[in-house]
Amino acid sequence: MGNTLAKTRTLVLSAGLIVGLTSGTAAVAVADPAPAACAATSAHLPGHAQGPSGCEDPWAMLPIDLGEPTPGATDDWQTTDTAGVGYAVPADWTGHAIVGDGGSGHEWESPDVAVTDFYGDVYWRILVQSPFVFQEMPDPADLNDLGYHASYIEIEGASEAVLVASQYGHWADGSVQAIQFEVYVQSASTGIVTRFMGELPAGEEGQFLLDNFVPTIQP
């Protein structure tokens, strides 16, 4: 039962991440989105698309920048890979295979509960999808014009990498603040686009995890 609920919750989240930056015309297919979908659509709107009606004003999000990694912070983290793209996650996080809106990948969850919703306990998480199908690298300028906080970042082995990160209400409980982030990485050798995304605790704890997680990516 627990696995079924976890998969259902993942699919609900993935359904909210509905608009990839494809080479064709994209459209938002949600007429009256639930709060979960509103919170999750942030980085997926191309410049010519409009956000779902009824969603929170994106300008209300608190921008999050990538800080410097802490020396030695990842010494005890577990090193793994998804489809040949390596990265590290905290030692006590657990992972399982998933299939989301961008294809197959892995979802990693912290031992700490973020919120409790209809499906039960929701954990802080990182979702990795590689290759991220039907996806071109987003343009930070287009996203920023829409009110989202995006920037290019340097990732070893990448031809291009983009971070989109803000702090606002968790998709399952708006009263709980969370850092919502996405990192798009295009491999310099293969051209494959990988997407990392997830929800981290607000404030210093989440900033620490983001700062030390992102620089570990090795396409």
Phi and psi restraints in degrees (value plus and minus 20) as a CYANA .aco file:
   2 GLY   PHI     -81.5   -41.5
   2 GLY   PSI     -62.8   -22.8
   3 ASN   PHI     -84.3   -44.3
   3 ASN   PSI     -58.0   -18.0
   4 THR   PHI     -83.0   -43.0
   4 THR   PSI     -63.5   -23.5
   5 LEU   PHI     -86.7   -46.7
   5 LEU   PSI     -59.6   -19.6
   6 ALA   PHI     -83.1   -43.1
   6 ALA   PSI     -63.3   -23.3
   7 LYS   PHI     -84.9   -44.9
   7 LYS   PSI     -60.2   -20.2
   8 THR   PHI     -81.6   -41.6
   8 THR   PSI     -64.4   -24.4
   9 ARG   PHI     -83.0   -43.0
   9 ARG   PSI     -60.3   -20.3
  10 THR   PHI     -83.1   -43.1
  10 THR   PSI     -62.3   -22.3
  11 LEU   PHI     -86.6   -46.6
  11 LEU   PSI     -56.4   -16.4
  12 VAL   PHI     -82.4   -42.4
  12 VAL   PSI     -65.3   -25.3
  13 LEU   PHI     -81.4   -41.4
  13 LEU   PSI     -67.7   -27.7
  14 SER   PHI     -82.9   -42.9
  14 SER   PSI     -55.5   -15.5
  15 ALA   PHI     -84.5   -44.5
  15 ALA   PSI     -49.6    -9.6
  16 GLY   PHI     -92.5   -52.5
  16 GLY   PSI     -45.7    -5.7
  17 LEU   PHI    -108.4   -68.4
  17 LEU   PSI      43.6    83.6
  18 ILE   PHI    -107.1   -67.1
  18 ILE   PSI     -41.8    -1.8
  19 VAL   PHI    -135.1   -95.1
  19 VAL   PSI      79.7   119.7
  20 GLY   PHI     -97.8   -57.8
  20 GLY   PSI     138.6   178.6
  21 LEU   PHI    -106.9   -66.9
  21 LEU   PSI      57.5    97.5
  22 THR   PHI    -105.6   -65.6
  22 THR   PSI     148.8   188.8
  23 SER   PHI     -95.1   -55.1
  23 SER   PSI     -39.4     0.6
  24 GLY   PHI    -112.8   -72.8
  24 GLY   PSI    -189.2  -149.2
  25 THR   PHI     -97.5   -57.5
  25 THR   PSI     109.7   149.7
  26 ALA   PHI    -126.4   -86.4
  26 ALA   PSI     129.0   169.0
  27 ALA   PHI    -161.6  -121.6
  27 ALA   PSI     129.2   169.2
  28 VAL   PHI    -107.3   -67.3
  28 VAL   PSI     104.2   144.2
  29 ALA   PHI    -119.3   -79.3
  29 ALA   PSI     -12.3    27.7
  30 VAL   PHI    -124.5   -84.5
  30 VAL   PSI      97.1   137.1
  31 ALA   PHI    -101.0   -61.0
  31 ALA   PSI     -61.0   -21.0
  32 ASP   PHI    -158.0  -118.0
  32 ASP   PSI      57.6    97.6
  33 PRO   PHI     -88.6   -48.6
  33 PRO   PSI     128.6   168.6
  34 ALA   PHI     -93.4   -53.4
  34 ALA   PSI     140.5   180.5
  35 PRO   PHI     -73.8   -33.8
  35 PRO   PSI     -56.0   -16.0
  36 ALA   PHI     -81.4   -41.4
  36 ALA   PSI     -63.7   -23.7
  37 ALA   PHI     -87.4   -47.4
  37 ALA   PSI     -58.6   -18.6
  38 CYS   PHI     -80.6   -40.6
  38 CYS   PSI     -65.1   -25.1
  39 ALA   PHI     -88.5   -48.5
  39 ALA   PSI     -43.2    -3.2
  40 ALA   PHI    -120.1   -80.1
  40 ALA   PSI     -32.0     8.0
  41 THR   PHI    -100.3   -60.3
  41 THR   PSI     -24.3    15.7
  42 SER   PHI     -61.3   -21.3
  42 SER   PSI     -77.3   -37.3
  43 ALA   PHI    -114.1   -74.1
  43 ALA   PSI     -11.2    28.8
  44 HIS   PHI    -127.4   -87.4
  44 HIS   PSI      -9.9    30.1
  45 LEU   PHI    -117.6   -77.6
  45 LEU   PSI      98.7   138.7
  46 PRO   PHI     -88.8   -48.8
  46 PRO   PSI     144.9   184.9
  47 GLY   PHI     -78.9   -38.9
  47 GLY   PSI     -46.7    -6.7
  48 HIS   PHI    -113.6   -73.6
  48 HIS   PSI     -20.6    19.4
  49 ALA   PHI    -119.4   -79.4
  49 ALA   PSI     136.1   176.1
  50 GLN   PHI    -130.1   -90.1
  50 GLN   PSI     128.2   168.2
  51 GLY   PHI     -89.3   -49.3
  51 GLY   PSI     139.2   179.2
  52 PRO   PHI     -80.4   -40.4
  52 PRO   PSI     121.8   161.8
  53 SER   PHI     -86.8   -46.8
  53 SER   PSI     127.3   167.3
  54 GLY   PHI      67.2   107.2
  54 GLY   PSI     -18.7    21.3
  55 CYS   PHI    -105.2   -65.2
  55 CYS   PSI     138.4   178.4
  56 GLU   PHI     -83.8   -43.8
  56 GLU   PSI     124.1   164.1
  57 ASP   PHI     -79.2   -39.2
  57 ASP   PSI      98.9   138.9
  58 PRO   PHI     -81.9   -41.9
  58 PRO   PSI     -43.5    -3.5
  59 TRP   PHI     -88.4   -48.4
  59 TRP   PSI     -33.5     6.5
  60 ALA   PHI     -98.6   -58.6
  60 ALA   PSI     -28.6    11.4
  61 MET   PHI     -94.6   -54.6
  61 MET   PSI     123.1   163.1
  62 LEU   PHI    -108.6   -68.6
  62 LEU   PSI      96.4   136.4
  63 PRO   PHI     -82.3   -42.3
  63 PRO   PSI     122.9   162.9
  64 ILE   PHI    -142.1  -102.1
  64 ILE   PSI     104.7   144.7
  65 ASP   PHI    -118.1   -78.1
  65 ASP   PSI     137.7   177.7
  66 LEU   PHI    -102.8   -62.8
  66 LEU   PSI     106.0   146.0
  67 GLY   PHI    -116.2   -76.2
  67 GLY   PSI    -196.6  -156.6
  68 GLU   PHI     -98.9   -58.9
  68 GLU   PSI     120.7   160.7
  69 PRO   PHI     -85.4   -45.4
  69 PRO   PSI     131.7   171.7
  70 THR   PHI    -108.0   -68.0
  70 THR   PSI     102.9   142.9
  71 PRO   PHI     -74.2   -34.2
  71 PRO   PSI     109.1   149.1
  72 GLY   PHI      60.6   100.6
  72 GLY   PSI     -22.7    17.3
  73 ALA   PHI     -84.1   -44.1
  73 ALA   PSI     -50.0   -10.0
  74 THR   PHI    -123.4   -83.4
  74 THR   PSI      -7.0    33.0
  75 ASP   PHI     -78.8   -38.8
  75 ASP   PSI     -53.6   -13.6
  76 ASP   PHI    -124.4   -84.4
  76 ASP   PSI      -9.7    30.3
  77 TRP   PHI     -96.6   -56.6
  77 TRP   PSI     136.0   176.0
  78 GLN   PHI    -108.4   -68.4
  78 GLN   PSI     111.2   151.2
  79 THR   PHI    -116.2   -76.2
  79 THR   PSI     112.3   152.3
  80 THR   PHI    -168.4  -128.4
  80 THR   PSI    -194.0  -154.0
  81 ASP   PHI    -172.2  -132.2
  81 ASP   PSI     137.4   177.4
  82 THR   PHI    -146.8  -106.8
  82 THR   PSI      94.7   134.7
  83 ALA   PHI      32.6    72.6
  83 ALA   PSI      20.1    60.1
  84 GLY   PHI      66.5   106.5
  84 GLY   PSI     -23.7    16.3
  85 VAL   PHI    -115.5   -75.5
  85 VAL   PSI      94.6   134.6
  86 GLY   PHI    -107.4   -67.4
  86 GLY   PSI     130.9   170.9
  87 TYR   PHI    -184.6  -144.6
  87 TYR   PSI     152.8   192.8
  88 ALA   PHI    -148.4  -108.4
  88 ALA   PSI     126.2   166.2
  89 VAL   PHI    -151.7  -111.7
  89 VAL   PSI     137.9   177.9
  90 PRO   PHI     -72.8   -32.8
  90 PRO   PSI     127.5   167.5
  91 ALA   PHI     -79.4   -39.4
  91 ALA   PSI     -51.5   -11.5
  92 ASP   PHI    -116.2   -76.2
  92 ASP   PSI     -10.9    29.1
  93 TRP   PHI    -105.3   -65.3
  93 TRP   PSI     128.5   168.5
  94 THR   PHI    -136.8   -96.8
  94 THR   PSI     127.7   167.7
  95 GLY   PHI    -146.7  -106.7
  95 GLY   PSI     139.0   179.0
  96 HIS   PHI    -172.0  -132.0
  96 HIS   PSI     133.4   173.4
  97 ALA   PHI     -90.7   -50.7
  97 ALA   PSI     123.2   163.2
  98 ILE   PHI    -160.4  -120.4
  98 ILE   PSI     146.6   186.6
  99 VAL   PHI    -148.2  -108.2
  99 VAL   PSI      98.9   138.9
 100 GLY   PHI    -139.9   -99.9
 100 GLY   PSI    -181.5  -141.5
 101 ASP   PHI     -85.9   -45.9
 101 ASP   PSI     -43.7    -3.7
 102 GLY   PHI    -126.1   -86.1
 102 GLY   PSI      -4.0    36.0
 103 GLY   PHI      88.8   128.8
 103 GLY   PSI    -183.5  -143.5
 104 SER   PHI    -101.1   -61.1
 104 SER   PSI     139.9   179.9
 105 GLY   PHI     157.9   197.9
 105 GLY   PSI    -174.4  -134.4
 106 HIS   PHI    -152.6  -112.6
 106 HIS   PSI     123.6   163.6
 107 GLU   PHI    -136.6   -96.6
 107 GLU   PSI     110.1   150.1
 108 TRP   PHI    -133.4   -93.4
 108 TRP   PSI     116.1   156.1
 109 GLU   PHI    -146.7  -106.7
 109 GLU   PSI     123.3   163.3
 110 SER   PHI     -98.4   -58.4
 110 SER   PSI     142.3   182.3
 111 PRO   PHI     -95.0   -55.0
 111 PRO   PSI     -33.5     6.5
 112 ASP   PHI    -108.3   -68.3
 112 ASP   PSI     115.5   155.5
 113 VAL   PHI    -100.4   -60.4
 113 VAL   PSI     110.5   150.5
 114 ALA   PHI    -102.3   -62.3
 114 ALA   PSI     -76.6   -36.6
 115 VAL   PHI    -168.1  -128.1
 115 VAL   PSI     147.2   187.2
 116 THR   PHI    -136.4   -96.4
 116 THR   PSI     104.2   144.2
 117 ASP   PHI    -142.8  -102.8
 117 ASP   PSI    -183.6  -143.6
 118 PHE   PHI     -75.8   -35.8
 118 PHE   PSI     -53.6   -13.6
 119 TYR   PHI    -107.6   -67.6
 119 TYR   PSI     -24.8    15.2
 120 GLY   PHI      94.4   134.4
 120 GLY   PSI    -168.8  -128.8
 121 ASP   PHI     -94.0   -54.0
 121 ASP   PSI     114.6   154.6
 122 VAL   PHI    -134.5   -94.5
 122 VAL   PSI     109.4   149.4
 123 TYR   PHI    -124.5   -84.5
 123 TYR   PSI     139.6   179.6
 124 TRP   PHI     -82.3   -42.3
 124 TRP   PSI     123.1   163.1
 125 ARG   PHI    -170.4  -130.4
 125 ARG   PSI     141.1   181.1
 126 ILE   PHI    -153.1  -113.1
 126 ILE   PSI     106.4   146.4
 127 LEU   PHI    -129.5   -89.5
 127 LEU   PSI     110.3   150.3
 128 VAL   PHI    -140.2  -100.2
 128 VAL   PSI     105.5   145.5
 129 GLN   PHI    -148.9  -108.9
 129 GLN   PSI      99.1   139.1
 130 SER   PHI    -170.3  -130.3
 130 SER   PSI     104.8   144.8
 131 PRO   PHI     -91.6   -51.6
 131 PRO   PSI     128.4   168.4
 132 PHE   PHI    -107.5   -67.5
 132 PHE   PSI      83.7   123.7
 133 VAL   PHI     -90.4   -50.4
 133 VAL   PSI     131.5   171.5
 134 PHE   PHI      37.2    77.2
 134 PHE   PSI      12.8    52.8
 135 GLN   PHI    -145.9  -105.9
 135 GLN   PSI     107.8   147.8
 136 GLU   PHI    -120.0   -80.0
 136 GLU   PSI     140.3   180.3
 137 MET   PHI     -84.6   -44.6
 137 MET   PSI     111.3   151.3
 138 PRO   PHI     -92.3   -52.3
 138 PRO   PSI     136.0   176.0
 139 ASP   PHI    -120.4   -80.4
 139 ASP   PSI      94.3   134.3
 140 PRO   PHI     -75.0   -35.0
 140 PRO   PSI     -55.1   -15.1
 141 ALA   PHI     -82.1   -42.1
 141 ALA   PSI     -62.1   -22.1
 142 ASP   PHI     -84.2   -44.2
 142 ASP   PSI     -63.0   -23.0
 143 LEU   PHI     -86.2   -46.2
 143 LEU   PSI     -60.2   -20.2
 144 ASN   PHI     -87.3   -47.3
 144 ASN   PSI     -51.8   -11.8
 145 ASP   PHI     -83.1   -43.1
 145 ASP   PSI     -48.2    -8.2
 146 LEU   PHI    -106.5   -66.5
 146 LEU   PSI     -25.3    14.7
 147 GLY   PHI      83.8   123.8
 147 GLY   PSI     -13.2    26.8
 148 TYR   PHI    -118.8   -78.8
 148 TYR   PSI     139.7   179.7
 149 HIS   PHI    -123.4   -83.4
 149 HIS   PSI      84.0   124.0
 150 ALA   PHI    -151.6  -111.6
 150 ALA   PSI     129.0   169.0
 151 SER   PHI    -176.9  -136.9
 151 SER   PSI     133.5   173.5
 152 TYR   PHI     -94.4   -54.4
 152 TYR   PSI     122.9   162.9
 153 ILE   PHI    -152.3  -112.3
 153 ILE   PSI     140.2   180.2
 154 GLU   PHI    -113.1   -73.1
 154 GLU   PSI     105.3   145.3
 155 ILE   PHI    -150.6  -110.6
 155 ILE   PSI     107.2   147.2
 156 GLU   PHI     -81.1   -41.1
 156 GLU   PSI     112.1   152.1
 157 GLY   PHI      65.8   105.8
 157 GLY   PSI     -19.2    20.8
 158 ALA   PHI    -127.2   -87.2
 158 ALA   PSI     121.2   161.2
 159 SER   PHI     -97.6   -57.6
 159 SER   PSI     -45.7    -5.7
 160 GLU   PHI    -181.4  -141.4
 160 GLU   PSI     124.7   164.7
 161 ALA   PHI    -167.1  -127.1
 161 ALA   PSI     119.0   159.0
 162 VAL   PHI    -150.0  -110.0
 162 VAL   PSI     114.2   154.2
 163 LEU   PHI    -129.9   -89.9
 163 LEU   PSI     112.8   152.8
 164 VAL   PHI    -144.6  -104.6
 164 VAL   PSI      97.8   137.8
 165 ALA   PHI    -170.1  -130.1
 165 ALA   PSI     116.4   156.4
 166 SER   PHI    -169.7  -129.7
 166 SER   PSI     140.9   180.9
 167 GLN   PHI    -132.7   -92.7
 167 GLN   PSI     106.9   146.9
 168 TYR   PHI    -182.3  -142.3
 168 TYR   PSI    -192.2  -152.2
 169 GLY   PHI     -82.8   -42.8
 169 GLY   PSI     117.4   157.4
 170 HIS   PHI     -79.9   -39.9
 170 HIS   PSI     124.3   164.3
 171 TRP   PHI     -80.8   -40.8
 171 TRP   PSI     -48.4    -8.4
 172 ALA   PHI    -110.0   -70.0
 172 ALA   PSI     -38.3     1.7
 173 ASP   PHI    -178.4  -138.4
 173 ASP   PSI      81.3   121.3
 174 GLY   PHI     -81.9   -41.9
 174 GLY   PSI     -35.9     4.1
 175 SER   PHI     -99.3   -59.3
 175 SER   PSI     -31.7     8.3
 176 VAL   PHI    -121.4   -81.4
 176 VAL   PSI      96.9   136.9
 177 GLN   PHI     -94.9   -54.9
 177 GLN   PSI     123.9   163.9
 178 ALA   PHI    -168.7  -128.7
 178 ALA   PSI     130.5   170.5
 179 ILE   PHI    -108.0   -68.0
 179 ILE   PSI      96.1   136.1
 180 GLN   PHI    -120.4   -80.4
 180 GLN   PSI     106.2   146.2
 181 PHE   PHI    -157.5  -117.5
 181 PHE   PSI     135.7   175.7
 182 GLU   PHI    -162.1  -122.1
 182 GLU   PSI     119.8   159.8
 183 VAL   PHI    -147.5  -107.5
 183 VAL   PSI     104.6   144.6
 184 TYR   PHI    -127.3   -87.3
 184 TYR   PSI     108.3   148.3
 185 VAL   PHI    -148.1  -108.1
 185 VAL   PSI     107.2   147.2
 186 GLN   PHI    -126.7   -86.7
 186 GLN   PSI     101.6   141.6
 187 SER   PHI     -85.9   -45.9
 187 SER   PSI     113.7   153.7
 188 ALA   PHI     -89.4   -49.4
 188 ALA   PSI     -46.1    -6.1
 189 SER   PHI    -111.7   -71.7
 189 SER   PSI     -53.0   -13.0
 190 THR   PHI    -134.1   -94.1
 190 THR   PSI     -39.3     0.7
 191 GLY   PHI      59.5    99.5
 191 GLY   PSI     -21.6    18.4
 192 ILE   PHI     -87.8   -47.8
 192 ILE   PSI     117.0   157.0
 193 VAL   PHI    -117.4   -77.4
 193 VAL   PSI     107.2   147.2
 194 THR   PHI    -132.7   -92.7
 194 THR   PSI     119.4   159.4
 195 ARG   PHI    -135.7   -95.7
 195 ARG   PSI     109.1   149.1
 196 PHE   PHI    -131.7   -91.7
 196 PHE   PSI     114.7   154.7
 197 MET   PHI    -173.2  -133.2
 197 MET   PSI     146.7   186.7
 198 GLY   PHI     144.2   184.2
 198 GLY   PSI    -192.6  -152.6
 199 GLU   PHI    -143.2  -103.2
 199 GLU   PSI     110.6   150.6
 200 LEU   PHI    -144.2  -104.2
 200 LEU   PSI     139.0   179.0
 201 PRO   PHI     -78.5   -38.5
 201 PRO   PSI     129.4   169.4
 202 ALA   PHI     -90.1   -50.1
 202 ALA   PSI     139.1   179.1
 203 GLY   PHI      57.9    97.9
 203 GLY   PSI    -173.1  -133.1
 204 GLU   PHI     -82.4   -42.4
 204 GLU   PSI     -58.2   -18.2
 205 GLU   PHI     -83.1   -43.1
 205 GLU   PSI     -68.4   -28.4
 206 GLY   PHI     -87.2   -47.2
 206 GLY   PSI     -57.4   -17.4
 207 GLN   PHI     -82.9   -42.9
 207 GLN   PSI     -60.4   -20.4
 208 PHE   PHI     -80.7   -40.7
 208 PHE   PSI     -65.7   -25.7
 209 LEU   PHI     -84.5   -44.5
 209 LEU   PSI     -61.8   -21.8
 210 LEU   PHI     -86.3   -46.3
 210 LEU   PSI     -66.7   -26.7
 211 ASP   PHI     -78.7   -38.7
 211 ASP   PSI     -57.9   -17.9
 212 ASN   PHI    -114.1   -74.1
 212 ASN   PSI     -39.1     0.9
 213 PHE   PHI     -99.1   -59.1
 213 PHE   PSI     -69.8   -29.8
 214 VAL   PHI     -78.9   -38.9
 214 VAL   PSI     -65.6   -25.6
 215 PRO   PHI     -88.7   -48.7
 215 PRO   PSI     -27.9    12.1
 216 THR   PHI    -103.0   -63.0
 216 THR   PSI     -28.1    11.9
 217 ILE   PHI     -87.3   -47.3
 217 ILE   PSI     108.9   148.9
 218 GLN   PHI    -150.2  -110.2
 218 GLN   PSI      65.9   105.9
